[in-house]
Amino acid sequence: MLVFTRKRNEAIIIGDGIQVCVLRVGKDGVRLGVTAPREVAVHRQEIYEVIGAANASAASTDRTGVAQVAERLRRKLSRTADR
């Protein structure tokens, strides 16, 4: 981990297009401003973790649900073919 010491209104540059600036330092925390290209997602860590968990949940499939739908479709197609 690279550690910086910055004062109010000082910044660091990451790569070619990301700037992190110290806007305010107070007793409750540090306020940072981030300037980045639109295609770069910038999130607080706790939000990033929620997004990751939601993506993992969406990517996992419930195979029993898929099997049930497939069985219903087979039955329906079988009834249609019998007519």
C-alpha positions in Angstrom: 0.0 0.0 0.0 1.3 3.4 -0.9 0.6 6.0 1.8 0.3 9.7 1.2 0.3 12.8 3.4 -1.9 15.5 1.9 -3.3 18.8 3.2 -6.5 20.5 2.3 -6.8 21.2 -1.4 -3.9 19.0 -2.3 -4.4 16.0 -4.6 -2.9 12.8 -5.9 -3.2 11.5 -9.4 -3.9 7.9 -10.3 -3.0 6.9 -13.8 -3.8 9.3 -16.6 -7.3 10.5 -15.6 -8.1 10.0 -11.9 -7.5 12.8 -9.4 -8.3 12.4 -5.6 -8.3 15.7 -3.8 -8.6 16.4 -0.1 -11.5 18.8 0.3 -11.9 19.0 4.0 -10.3 17.5 7.2 -12.5 17.5 10.3 -12.9 15.7 13.6 -15.4 13.3 12.0 -13.3 12.4 9.0 -11.8 13.5 5.7 -13.9 14.6 2.7 -12.3 13.6 -0.6 -13.3 14.6 -4.1 -12.7 12.2 -7.0 -12.4 13.3 -10.6 -12.5 10.4 -13.0 -13.5 9.6 -16.6 -17.2 8.6 -17.0 -16.2 5.0 -17.9 -14.4 4.5 -14.5 -16.8 3.5 -11.7 -16.0 5.2 -8.4 -17.8 3.8 -5.3 -17.3 3.8 -1.5 -16.0 0.5 -0.4 -19.2 -0.6 1.4 -21.3 0.2 -1.7 -18.8 -1.7 -3.9 -19.2 -4.7 -1.6 -23.0 -4.6 -1.8 -22.8 -4.3 -5.6 -20.4 -7.3 -5.8 -22.7 -9.4 -3.6 -25.7 -8.5 -5.7 -23.9 -9.4 -8.9 -22.8 -12.7 -7.4 -26.4 -13.5 -6.3 -27.8 -12.6 -9.7 -25.1 -14.7 -11.5 -26.0 -17.8 -9.5 -28.9 -19.8 -10.9 -31.5 -21.7 -9.0 -31.4 -25.0 -10.9 -34.5 -26.4 -9.3 -36.5 -23.4 -10.6 -35.1 -24.0 -14.1 -35.9 -27.7 -13.9 -39.5 -27.0 -12.8 -40.0 -24.5 -15.7 -38.6 -27.0 -18.2 -40.9 -29.8 -16.9 -44.0 -27.5 -17.2 -42.9 -26.6 -20.7 -42.5 -30.3 -21.6 -46.0 -31.1 -20.3 -47.5 -28.2 -22.2 -45.8 -29.2 -25.4 -46.9 -32.8 -24.9 -50.5 -31.8 -24.4 -50.4 -29.6 -27.5 -48.8 -32.4 -29.6 -51.5 -34.9 -28.5 -54.4 -32.7 -29.8 
